[in-house]
Amino acid sequence: MSVGEFSTLDVTYVATGSISRYSVVVADSTIDKGCKLPAASGAVAILGVIQEDALASGDVVRVRKLGVTKVIAGMALSVADQVHIHNSSGRVGKPASWSDGTGVVGQMEDSATASGDIIDCFLQIATVR
């Protein structure tokens, strides 16, 4: 394997609204295999990162669950920062502190200078316990 290669795992879900590519999505229990934007910062039930735009409810989309993916920064970030869901738009950010029940998205592979930057993240989806 050469430098920069990696394996990924994408799973298909049904979007229950309009969602921008590279947003972090959470489970939507109103339908089987549903995904939606998080309700707030630090959300749990993280499914992964959507890999294409969902233009409307009912669109079938690929969600990256394992590997490296592009994400949208919600703030300036540094390489190796551990990130969570920063806001209800599915952007990532570094919390002021980690507490039990916070959802972890992963570790930054790149730095972001501002909110809206699209950068690489190594997915490590979990919940702080």
Stockholm file with secondary structure:
# STOCKHOLM 1.0

chainA/1-129         MSVGEFSTLDVTYVATGSISRYSVVVADSTIDKGCKLPAASGAVAILGVIQEDALASGDVVRVRKLGVTKVIAGMALSVADQVHIHNSSGRVGKPASWSDGTGVVGQMEDSATASGDIIDCFLQIATVR
#=GR chainA/1-129 SS CCTTCCCCEEEEEEESSCBCTTCEEEEETTSTTEEECCSSTTCCCEEEEESSCBCSTTCEEEEEEESEEEEEBSSCBCTTCEEEECSTTCCEECCSSCCTTCEEEEEESSCBSSTTCEEEEEEEEEECC
#=GC SS_cons         CCTTCCCCEEEEEEESSCBCTTCEEEEETTSTTEEECCSSTTCCCEEEEESSCBCSTTCEEEEEEESEEEEEBSSCBCTTCEEEECSTTCCEECCSSCCTTCEEEEEESSCBSSTTCEEEEEEEEEECC
//
